[in-house]
């Protein structure tokens, strides 16, 4: 997308982005390796992933912060806003 400034030019190493995770990885493994936050951009109509992110936050007793990262008017046709979900800080689960 031309003309769209980078919304997050620097993401700390301890942030786990959904797009950079192998499909078979789990948040538990990432947290054990030092991830402190999970970030994902989600369209409002994707209820399934929103529920998963909230479930992970509940499991880790973490906060979920949201903000519109890409407004719908940046996309052609009908498209919902892309919302950034940032979950954390995460701490390793105790057995």
C-alpha positions as CSV (number, residue, x, y, z in Angstrom):
1,X,0.0,0.0,0.0
2,X,1.6,3.2,-1.1
3,X,1.3,6.2,1.0
4,X,0.5,4.3,4.2
5,X,2.9,5.1,6.9
6,X,4.3,2.2,8.9
7,X,2.1,1.9,11.9
8,X,4.6,0.0,14.0
9,X,8.2,0.7,12.7
10,X,9.8,-1.2,15.6
11,X,8.4,-4.2,17.3
12,X,10.4,-5.4,20.4
13,X,11.9,-8.9,20.1
14,X,9.7,-10.1,23.0
15,X,6.6,-9.6,20.9
16,X,5.2,-12.6,19.1
17,X,3.4,-11.8,15.9
18,X,0.8,-14.2,14.6
19,X,2.1,-13.8,11.1
20,X,5.6,-14.9,12.1
21,X,4.6,-18.0,14.0
22,X,4.8,-21.4,12.6
23,X,1.3,-22.9,12.4
24,X,2.1,-25.7,14.8
25,X,3.7,-23.4,17.5
26,X,1.9,-22.7,20.7
27,X,1.8,-19.6,22.8
28,X,3.2,-21.6,25.7
29,X,6.4,-22.5,23.8
30,X,6.9,-18.9,22.7
31,X,6.4,-17.6,26.2
32,X,8.9,-20.0,27.5
33,X,11.4,-18.7,24.9
34,X,10.8,-15.1,26.0
35,X,7.8,-13.7,24.2
36,X,6.0,-11.2,26.5
37,X,3.2,-10.1,24.1
38,X,1.1,-11.5,21.3
39,X,0.1,-9.2,18.5
40,X,-2.4,-9.9,15.7
41,X,-4.4,-7.8,13.3
42,X,-7.9,-9.0,12.9
43,X,-10.9,-7.9,10.9
44,X,-14.0,-7.4,13.0
45,X,-15.8,-10.1,11.1
46,X,-13.3,-12.8,12.1
47,X,-15.0,-13.8,15.3
48,X,-13.1,-17.1,15.6
49,X,-9.6,-15.6,16.0
50,X,-11.0,-12.9,18.3
51,X,-12.3,-15.6,20.6
52,X,-9.0,-17.5,20.5
53,X,-7.0,-14.3,21.4
54,X,-9.4,-13.6,24.3
55,X,-9.1,-17.2,25.5
56,X,-5.2,-17.0,25.4
57,X,-5.4,-13.7,27.4
58,X,-7.6,-15.3,30.0
59,X,-5.3,-18.3,30.3
60,X,-2.3,-16.1,31.0
61,X,-4.3,-13.5,33.0
62,X,-3.1,-10.9,30.6
63,X,-4.7,-7.7,29.3
64,X,-5.9,-7.3,25.8
65,X,-5.5,-3.8,24.2
66,X,-7.1,-3.0,20.8
67,X,-6.7,-0.2,18.4
68,X,-7.6,0.3,14.7
69,X,-4.4,-0.3,12.8
70,X,-5.7,0.0,9.3
71,X,-9.1,1.7,8.7
72,X,-11.5,0.2,6.3
73,X,-11.2,3.1,3.8
74,X,-7.6,1.9,3.0
75,X,-9.0,-1.3,1.5
76,X,-10.9,-1.6,-1.8
77,X,-14.5,-2.6,-1.7
78,X,-16.3,-3.5,1.5
79,X,-13.8,-4.3,4.2
80,X,-13.9,-4.0,8.0
81,X,-11.2,-2.1,9.9
82,X,-8.1,-4.2,10.7
83,X,-7.8,-4.0,14.5
84,X,-4.5,-4.7,16.3
85,X,-5.0,-7.0,19.3
86,X,-2.0,-6.8,21.7
87,X,-2.2,-9.3,24.5
88,X,0.2,-9.2,27.4
89,X,2.4,-9.1,29.3
90,X,2.6,-12.9,29.4
91,X,4.4,-15.0,32.0
92,X,5.2,-18.7,31.8
93,X,2.4,-20.9,33.2
94,X,3.2,-22.6,36.4
95,X,2.6,-26.4,36.4
